[in-house]
Every structure is written in structure tokens, then in C-alpha cells.
């Protein structure tokens, strides 16, 4: 999670409209994006997912969602994951 926090920091932090795509062949694309809705504790949320194509459609595989908290230092709390 430290790597993910570092990537967010270099991208200017969380903001509405945050969308980062990291491509590294031969691996699937990694997409980090702000979620429109807050997480379960009302904090800003992000989605982190690998994307591939299936029958021409973009598919998340897997996806995790995190709340971005700042109490006691910046941290991520997972609240959703789908494999």
C-alpha cells in the first residue's frame, strides 16, 4: 500500500476526476481512479484494478476499493475487493 500511496502523492493526491493508467508490458494495465461515492466511513475512495479485454469489452480483474484516511498519517483502508 505504500507504493500506491507514493503513486497518489506523485500524481498530486486524491481529487475528483483522478484517473491514472500504468502500462507495463507484458502485464495487464493498472488503473487507479477516484470513486464518485465516498467509502463506508464517508472518506474519499479510490478504485485500483487491472484491466484486460474480453470480447472487446474492458474487464476489471481483480478490483479493490480503498478509503483514503488522513488520521494518524495518510493511509488506505480496503473496503471492497472482487477477484
FENSULGI-V249216 format. One record per run of one state. SS is the DSSP state (a for helix, b for strand, c for the rest). FROM is the first residue (numbers start at 1). TO is the last residue. If there is no record, write none. Layout:
[[SS,FROM,TO] [SS,FROM,TO]]
//
This chain:
[[c,1,1] [a,2,10] [c,11,18] [b,19,22] [c,23,28] [b,29,34] [c,35,44] [b,45,54] [c,55,56] [b,57,69] [c,70,74] [b,75,82] [c,83,83]]
//
